[in-house]
Amino acid sequence: MTRLLCTLVTVAFSVAAYADEAPKTFDVSVEIPKLNVSEYHRPYIAVWIQDSNRKAVANIAVWYQMKDSKEGAGTKWLPDLRQWWRRSGRSLEMPVDGVSGASRPAGKHTISLPVSDSRFKVLSAGKYELIVEASREVGGREVVSIPFQWPLSAGQSMKAQGSDELGEVVLSAGSPK
């Protein structure tokens, strides 16, 4: 009886320890480099997860010009994010609560979502890719991808480096501090 009780206590502590090690957040850091060009426009950026069949399964963020200008509505140029547009964007009605937002200036920007977020509930265990696409008026277009295994492991961190429109992109599994 004592042996059984000790075993049950050990299992309970092991499960509790594992629960503490499970990541609490899905963190994406996107660096937008400062470019020395004569006509600079902030890039439109889309961040999403696609499965092994290259099907978009979760939109993480879409940053674009939210207000209209003399050239028209900011949504007019969303199709310039070609991969995202073909896989997910054309079926969305912008803005999307919790996903879309204003374009960002040069610098590092972090998106931190709890792993309990509804976007991750559609992910079964398996291989996925985090895709970050940037497109800039009077500029270029660039796509960076980071393959990962779901579910993420605590402390896991993966990086990819852009060359023109994107700098370093980091995907990490974290815990609230």
Stockholm file with secondary structure:
# STOCKHOLM 1.0

chainA/1-177         MTRLLCTLVTVAFSVAAYADEAPKTFDVSVEIPKLNVSEYHRPYIAVWIQDSNRKAVANIAVWYQMKDSKEGAGTKWLPDLRQWWRRSGRSLEMPVDGVSGASRPAGKHTISLPVSDSRFKVLSAGKYELIVEASREVGGREVVSIPFQWPLSAGQSMKAQGSDELGEVVLSAGSPK
#=GR chainA/1-177 SS CHHHHHHHHHHHHHHHHHHHHSCCEEEEEEEECCCCCSSCCCCEEEEEEEETTSCEEEEEEEEECCSCBTTBCGGGGGGGSHHHHHHTGGGCCSSCTTTEEECCCSEEEEEEEETTSGGGTTCCSEEEEEEEEEECTTSCEEEEEEEEEESCCTTCEEEEECSSSCCEEEEEEECCC
#=GC SS_cons         CHHHHHHHHHHHHHHHHHHHHSCCEEEEEEEECCCCCSSCCCCEEEEEEEETTSCEEEEEEEEECCSCBTTBCGGGGGGGSHHHHHHTGGGCCSSCTTTEEECCCSEEEEEEEETTSGGGTTCCSEEEEEEEEEECTTSCEEEEEEEEEESCCTTCEEEEECSSSCCEEEEEEECCC
//
